[in-house]
């Protein structure tokens, strides 16, 4: 059961290779945002599992809402000619490191 | 346990999405330019550069063609210039011979003048003045002696010139003139002087009539004589060139 996420990761990588789909350069920013959002949610999920506070609805809505918000900010930035997507990148990045640190402590404890 | 299992499934789904997206991002960054952000702009610039290079190639070919055209025209122009120069030289030579250019050179100057003192009554006054035929005798002797250009009182003698008598004056090239007459001739002075002393009419005038009737007749050799150009009109009205084969 604990291997399910790892299997999912492998399946994702394989699927990514098999699709042969290349994202156009102008959507590279959206892709990076989506990657970060997925990674953030993944680590957040792991942390919640370890803390035994995992909530299905919170997890799914958090992932979808954060991704949508990040995409929206990026879109707004594109329209304004400002790199607003960096805000999403930084926010995800900080949460990523925080979650990673908490996971590390939970495992080591 | 079922609830926990569902947690894992949800997490696996998100992780699956992460793996999928990360792989796509990786493939995109490998396939495209290193900096995905600048990808669009860079592609645009590359397109511009390629278009400009293509244009430059085209212009270089065009320039090469134009250069060849220019050098071709230059060669043509040089050839034509050579022809013009040859024509120009020939024209200048012919104009000089036709009397349309002032000329200079070695020659002889003959000055003729009436007797300064009127003759006594009873004698024929015609004997004491210079007549048109006297001038003609000198001119003819000079032509015969090899003169290349002759003028009478600065009237250049050309192919249509005549020296004739009109009343009390002498007409040269339709210009009235009178005593004293200065006949200038460019040519070998020895030949001219020799002709003046051997031509019968000239010899009579210079050596016999002049001393007897007190006419002025001075023959002078000049090292640098000037003969002016013909000032009249040469426009022919009836002349037409006949091809060589029709001439006898």
Interface residues (C-beta under 8 A of the other chain):
Chain A: X1 X2 X4 X5 X6 X7 X8 X9 X10 X11 X12 X13 X15 X16 X17 X19 X21 X22 X23 X25 X26 X28 X29 X31 X32 X34 X35 X38 X39 X41 X42 X45 X46 X48 X49 X54 X56 X59 X60 X63
Chain B: X4 X5 X6 X7 X8 X9 X10 X11 X12 X13 X14 X15 X16 X17 X18 X19 X20 X21 X22 X23 X24 X25 X26 X27 X28 X29 X31 X32 X33 X36 X37 X39 X40 X43
